[in-house]
Amino acid sequence: MIDHDEVFDTVIRYVTFSVLYILIVAIIVGLLKTIYNVGHILYELLGGNFIHINFIEVVVGVLTIFILIDLFKTFVDYREHKRIRIVYITDATILIVMREIAAGVYVNRIQYEFILSLSILLLVLGLIRILVIKYPADNV
């Protein structure tokens, strides 16, 4: 007889391991790309070429690495405790919104309505994060 719970747990275990390895590779590649971008900026600065410097690539790259790290923490926490903590999800979402705001403001392709809506989203996410920390689910 097939134990469906055991099959489900096995599939979930392999999927989470696969996602964790993919996230590790993505973090390493993102870190190497960010290091390359910083090196390129330093090379341009030392060469006196201030026109082709693109700081937004470094900022977006660093924020993307932080997002990947938060997602990695979420999957590791799920592997250990069999639950997803809302704090990690809100942290990743806050970083995603911050990355979009930084990229949009830098290239001047973002309207004030969009910034206002993202700001309201950040406020709501911040309130959710504060409430989750103040009233943890472990005490319920």
N, C-alpha and C positions, 0 to 999 in steps of 0.2 A: 504494500500500500504506500502511496506517495504522501509524504508529510508536506503539505503545502506551506506551512510556516517555515519549515527548514529550507525548502526551495526558495521561498521569498527572501529569507535572511541571507542565503548564499548569493543570490543574484544581487541584492543590495550591497553586500560586502564587496563583491567584485566590481560593481559599478563605482562605489565610493573609492576603492583603491585606484581604479583607472582614472577617475577625476582628480584624485590627489596627485598622481604622477604627472598628469597633464598640467596641473597647476604649478607643480614644481618646475617643469620645463619652461612654462610660460613666464614664471618669475625670473628664472635664470636668463632667458632670452631678453626679457624686458630690462633687466639690470645691465646686461651687456650692451644693449642698444642705448640706454641712458648714459653709460660710461663713454660710449663712442660719441654721443652727441656733446657731452661735456668736453671731451678731448677735441672735437671739431671746433667748438666755440673758443676754447683756449688757443687753438692753432690760428683761428681767424683773428683773435685779439692780438696775439703776438705778431701776426703779419700786418697788423694795422688796418685790416679790412673790417670795418664796423658795420657795413651795409648788409652783409649776408649772415649776420648772427640771428639765430632764431631761438630765443629763450623759451618760447611756448612749447617746443618739442620736449625740452627737459622737464618743464613743469608738468605737462600732460603725462610724460613717461613716468615720473615719480609718483604722481597720483594714481596712475594705472597700476603700478607695482603695489601701492598700498591697498588698492581694491583687491588685487589678486591675493595679497596676504590675508585680508579679512575673509575672503571666500575660502582660502585654505584653512583658516582657523575654524570656520563654520563646519567644513567637512570633517576636520579632525575631531571637533567637539561632537559631531553627530556619530562618528565612529566609536567614540569612547562612551557617550552617555545615551545614545539612541534618541536624541532630541536635538532640535535646532533652537539656539538661543536668539531671541529677537534683537539683543544688543549687537551681535555680530552682523545681522542683516541690516539693521538701521545704520550701523557704522559704514558698511559698504555702500549703501544707498546715499548717505550723506557725501561720501567721497566721490561717487559718480556725479552727483549734482554739482559739487564744487568743481570737478574737472570740466564739466560742460560749461559752467559759468566762466571759468578761467579761459577756456579755449574760445568761447564766443566773444568775450570782451576783448581779447587780444586781437582777433581778426576783424572786429567791428562789424560783424554780421548778425548781431543779436539785438532785437528790439526791446524796449523797456517793458512791454507787456510780458515778454517771455522771462526777463530777469525778475520781474515782480512775481510771476507765478512760481518760478524756481525758489525765490526767497520765501514765499509762503510755504512751499513744500519743505524747505530747510527748517523753518520754524516748527512745523508740525512734526517732522522727524526728530528735531531736538527735544520737543515736549514728550514724544513717545519714549525717547531714550532716557530722559530724566525720570519719567514715571516707571519705566521698567527697572531702573536702578533703585528707585525709592521703594517700590513694591515688587520685589522679586517673586517669581513663580514658585520658588522653593518653599515659601512661607504659606502658600495657599493650601 
